[in-house]
């Protein structure tokens, strides 16, 4: 950021009504502290969903209303509970935008920071771009955006993952809607997948062409007087060609279907250690588990093996898989969603009974794969439904309540010599209800399949990719963009460290030493690692300097170059010599300044010192801590700074900008400052304009999290180019 030269705009927050803005923790039954699914030699525990005729969860059942069978043998129920997740849809949060009139600004999407025990639903929305057609891609993107806009709740941790992205899963689980919007924007049709330009491919030449070419060959043989053996040779050659093409298409379908199942497996594996009951929603055009050989169905060994591995893993990881056929209602007669019967008649395209049968079979088999995957893991498939938004809503409602049933297994359940699959059956002794549950488990104990104890490096990586914060060491991160002619665009991150949380060891001469590792990763909007910084640091201090570090903390700086515009997430983990961990993250959107659109930099916040008071000599300046920590006290005067890019100059060769500031809490504006013209000196550079402001924290304000939002309007531009907003969150303590 350049030297600040613009007018300082001041406003205060001193009104008493703010004192009524207080937080009260949500009271709800939460399963996060215990396992939902458990498979051990002493306890088999599974979850079951009971629904009435309208598809709503049935509450109030007791253990006497259930029967559970293993391999057809009834088991006495020893553990029983009902888990109900509270619906927080109407509760105000930092990410709940206020209802605004047309043209008004919504609240900025500040992510909600959750602890594991606060999570209600952990949901992976998996977009099968390896198997979606072009029309399906458009429908899925629209449905996902509506889910994030309207259905995502404060207690939800969500990821949007593409099967063809090749990226990891955990780093994308988030409460931050900006990360989810960025992931939705990246969804594209994959020309290398099994999904075509249309829902159905053009009529298969092996069906239409065989009859047509055979007829043409017979006609030519008569005209050219070809001998019968030549005709037979030509027909056999064409048949062989068609067979090879059919095999190639079938192989292509198999390879990409295995890729889809493998990608979902990777997502489920990444969800194993996340809390509570988890859900995967797979958006796909389906996949077939069986091949057709001369009209007969036979299992595809590779697909069946991957399918069984996935369902077993999902059941052990407490993950329910729901599937959605993105094609909606499909007419096997049509090649595309826009086609009508008249289009086919007028186009003269060959549509025979054989084509219809072939397409109907293809559609049915691909939907059967979706049904099987959902039913084997306790979910359901949304098939032949054009309203994917309603389908997602039905799935989310299905997560609101479920029963946990447990029994003590016999020695046969884990007979190492048999290693077989144990089929489970759950019955509800009530009329007019439906029950869904997991199909069963293989004879392997959970303790036999758990990963070994993690090394320090593995602990750091697990913290980097977890959607939750490690809090042994209190960290706070502020990441800002900078641009200069020599180094280009780079991200400078200020990491605040609470020194009192570090392990210090005694050294000779009264010195004390703390050694710690810092690992920072930048993830792109597809979850891939863009860059990584890793280093080991040592602090050695004594006397006043040591007291300052322990009492006030300190700031470490991390600088990473950014090669291109886009959405990024900076994640940082610190681990000290005692094994304590701390983590922090921040979303940063790097704008494309070449697009000539009004853009704002990040916002720096700092506490202003009292007039006339000289700051004592310190190990580190307080303003550096303020920039990184963004934590202030009642009565503090706060200054904020930012830069404005791409302002239009017009005929006067000078920008004409207005600036407005808002303070928000729980997504609602509690203070709105007046819109004022930004005064600039004639010598000010127009390429990058610096703006500053100040506000005072009233002594009656409730402690907690707040958001400062800055709105800049360019009166010499129009449309989207005329408005830019930026925000920064901060905390008020007593």
Protein Blocks (a to p, Z undefined) as FASTA:
>chain_A
ZZdfbdcdddddfbfklmmmccdddddddfklpcfbdcdfkbccdddddddfkopacehi
afklpccdeehiacddfbdcddddddfklpccfklccdddehiacdddddddddfklpmb
dcdddddfklpcfklmmmmmmmmmmmmmmmpcfkbccddddfklopafklmgcfbfklmm
mmmmmpccdfkbmbdfblbdcddfklmmmmmmmmmmmmmmmmnopafklmmmmmmmmmmm
mmmmmmmmmmmmmmmmmmmmmmmmmmmmmmmmpghjdddddddebjafbdceehiacddf
klmmmmmmmmmmmmmnopacddddfklpadfkbmbfkbcfklmmmnopacdfklmmmmmm
mmmmmmmmmmmmmmmnopacdehiablmlmmmmmmmmmmpccdddddddfklmgfklopa
dddddddfbehiacdddfbdcdbdfklmpccdddfklmmmmmmmpcbdcfkbccdddddd
dddfklopaddddddddfklpccdddehhiacdddddddddddfkopafbdcdddddddd
ehjllmmmmmnopadddddddfbgcddddddddddfkopacddddddddddfknopacdd
dddddddddehiacdddfbdfklmmmmnopacehiacddddddehiaebjnopacddddd
dddeehiafbdcddddddddfklcfkbccddddddddfkbccdddddddddddfkbghjl
lpccddddddddZZ
